[in-house]
Amino acid sequence: MKKHGNLCAKAIYEAEVPPFYYVPQSKDCLVLREQWIRAKYERKEFIATSISHDACTSGSREGFLWKRGRDSKQFLPRQFILSARDGVLKYYTKESKGPKAVISIKDLNAMFQTEKIPNSHGLQITYNEGGRTRNLFVYHESGKEIVDWFNAIRAARFHYLRTTFPTAPVSELVPQITRSYFKEGYMEKTGPTHKEVFKKRWFSLDSQERSLIYFKDPLDAFETGRVIIGSKEHGYEVRASLPRGVKGRRWKAGLTIVTPKREFVFACENDREQEEWMEALNEIISQPMTA
């Protein structure tokens, strides 16, 4: 009876959830889960008789978000304008006459980062700038507002994907709208000769781009570098050890990514972290590379 009741409620309150709208899972942050419940039962945004005029459904939105400064590291209010029709996200500072940045929706990604930022409404926006990952860290005091921004970005991305790949089924496009990093955390890294001093870096594993991106600090605006993760068929593998003769500086749980051209050597803080990185990297390496 309870299962039947849940199915009936879902049929009513989730009758018209847009394909781009992010439906949170139990592991997602509180603001996503809370606003999903409010959207369904308080605002009744997805019932069949509702007519939504919210800008997030069209992939267009305008307003102010608190953005972390690249150099000052302070959060200051900045005006953001998103347009799916123009295919861009812009933001402005008080000092700039024109937009401070014009970001193509083609390269745009967004993910909640409530611990990294740290703010319970913290959102990380990423895009490609000059071949490097550029990070914007933003938040809004209102949980509804920041979730609406997130879904507006997803709507704009969905519009771009539908336009670019008109024959692709929706089920194939939805996973490409936005993504969270597969795993993140600190490791120590040495250089190409393995004689360089191990340096502590923040790593973000992007499974869609098959890249292990690293930063000096988790909130850096630009990446320091990256390691491309190929497939097993192309000679890539990961080993739970350091090469012979190599010793970590502080952390001893070694990890080596073997590529056709060189070996990238890291040290994890403990065995559990080593195991988690091994599992995440092996999952990507086991998948064939697509064109």
N, C-alpha and C positions, 0 to 999 in steps of 0.2 A: 504493500500500500504506500509506504514511504517513497519507494523508488518511483512508483506511478505518479505520486504527487509531485516529486521533483521534476519528472519529465514534463508534466503538464505546466508547471511554473516556468520551466525553461522555454517551452513552446510559446508562452505568452510574453515573458520579459526579455527573451533573446530572439524574438521573431525576425528582427531586421538588423542584426549586427553587421555593419559594413565589413567587407573582407579585409580591409586594411587595419581595422580597429584591433588593438592589442588586447587579447583576453589573457589576464594574468594567471599564473600557476601558483601553487602553494609556496614555491621557493622565491617568488618575486617579492620586491620591497613592499612595505606597508602602504605607501601612498597609491601604488598601482592597484593593489587589492581593495583598498578602501574606496577609491573613486569608481572602480568597476561596480561595486555593490551599490553605491549611491546613484550611479548612472542608470542602473537597472531598476531599482526599487523606489528611489526617491524621485528622480527626474524622469523616469520611465522613457528613456531615450530610444529604446529599441523595440517598443511594442508596435504592432502592425498599423495601428491607427495614428501613431505620432508622426508629426512633420517636423523634421529637424532643419533648422536654419543656421546651425552652428558653423562657424567658418572652418572648423577642423575637418568637417566632412568634405569640403571642397579643396582642401590642401592649400588654403590661404589663411593667413593670420597676421595680425599686427599688434604690437604691444611692447611693454618693457619687461626685461629680465635682468636679474643681477648677474653680471658677468665678471669672472676673475681676470684681472689684468695680467697680460703676458709678462710685464716687467715689474709692476708695482705689487703684484700678488694680492691686491685688494679687490673685493667685490664692489662694483659700481653699477648703477642702473644704466642700461643701454637699450636703445630702441631696436627691435628686430622686426623685419618685414619678410614674410614668406609668401611666395607666389608660385603655385603649381603651373599656372598658365605661362609665366615667364621662365619657369624652370630654375629659380634662384631663391636663396635665402640671403638677405642683406642685414647688416647691423651698422648702427651709427653711434658715434661718440658725440659729446657736446661740442668738442673742438672741431670735428670734421664737417666740412660743408657737404661733401658727398658721402657715400657709404664707406665705412672703414674696410669692409670686405664684402665681396659679391661671390657667393658660394654656389657652385652648380649642384643642383639636386642629384645629378648623375653620380657624384662622388660622396653624397651626404649620408651620414649615419648618426644615430642617436641611441643612447642607452642610459638607464638610470644607474647612478653611482652614488648612492646615499652614504656609503661608508668612506669611500675614497675622498669625497669633496671636502669635508663631510657636512652633509645637510640632509635632512629627511626628505627634501624635495629636490635633491641634486641631480642634474642631468648633464651628461657628457655628450657633446656634439663633435663628430670627427669628420674630416674631409682631407682631400689630397691637395697639398700646396707645394709645387715645385718638386714633386716626386717624394715628398715626405708627409707623414701623418701630422696634421695640425689639429690640436685639441682646443675646444672651447668648453669651459666649465661654467654652468649657469644654474640658477635656481629661481624660484618665485615663492613668495610667502604663502600663496594659495595652492593647496594640493590640486584642486580642480583645474586651475590655470596651467600648472606645469604638465599635468597629464593631457590636457587639451592641446598644449604645444607639441607634446610627444606624438599624439595621434594625428595632428595636423601635418607634421613632418612625414609620418607614415602615409598619410593620404596623398601628399605631394609625390612621394617616392613611388607609390602604387600607380599614380597617374603617369609618371615617367615610364615605368616598366610596361604598362599596358600600351602606351604609345610606341615604345621602342620594340616591343615583342608582341605585336597584335594577335598572333596566332597561338601564343603560348597559353596553356590552361592556367586559370587563377591559382590552382593548387601548387603550381611550380613557381609562380611569381611571389606568393605571400612570404615564403621563407627568405626571400631576397630583399624584402622591404627594409628592415633594420635587423641588426644582430647585436648580441652582447658578446664580449670576449669569452672564448672557450675556457681560459684560465688566466689568472693574473697573480702576481706576487713577486717577491724579491728573490734574486739569485745573485751570486758573484760570477763575474765573467773575466776571463783572461783574453789576451790578444792572439794574433795569428801564429806567432812562434811558440806560444804556450809558456814563454819565459817572462811575459809581462806580468806586472802585479795584478792580482785579482781585485776587481772593483765591484762594489755593490751597485746593482742596477734594478730598476723596476721593469718587469716583463709583462707584456700583454700578448696572448696567443689568439690570433685572428684565424679561425678555421676556414672561413670563406675565402680569404685572401691567401691562405696557406703561408702566413708570415708570423714569426716570433719577433715582435717589435719591442725595443727596449729604450728606456728613458733614464736620465739621471735621478729624476724625482717623479713620483706618481702623477703630480699635477703640472708637469712640464707642458709647455705649449707645443713643442716640436719633439719628434722622436730623435734619438741619438743614432740609431741604426736599426737594422733588421736582419733576420736570417730567414731565407726562403725555405719552406719545408716541402720538399718534393715527395715522390712516392717510392715505395720499396722497389718497384720495377725499374726506377731510374737510379738506383744505387744509394738511396737514403736509408739511414737507420739511426736508432738512438740506443746508447749504451749506458747502463747504470754504473759508471766508473769513470775515473780520470785516466788519461793515457799514462803509460809507464814513465816514471820519473817526474811527473807533474804533481805538485802538492798545492792544495787550496790554502788561502791565507788564514781564514778563521773557520770556515765551514768545510766539512770533510766529505759530505755525501755528494760524490761526483756524478756528473751527467755529461755525456759527449754526444753531440749531433754529428753524424758522419754524412758528408755530402761528396759528390764526385770530385770536387776541387779542394776541399779542406775539411778539417775537423774543428767544430766549435765546442769549446770546453767551458763548463759551468760548474759551480758548486752550490748545493742546496743547504738550507739551514739545518735540516734533519732528514731522517729516513722517510718520514711520512710525506714531506714536501717532494722529495726525490721520486717517490712512488707515484704521487699525483701528476707530476710533470711527465714522467715516463708514460703513464697511461694516456694522458692527453695528447702527447706528441705521437705516440704509436697509433692512436686512432686516426690521426690525419695522414700519417705515412702509409697506413694500410689502405687508404682510399686512392683509387686511380686519379691521375690528373686529367682535368677536362680542358678542352681547347678554349 
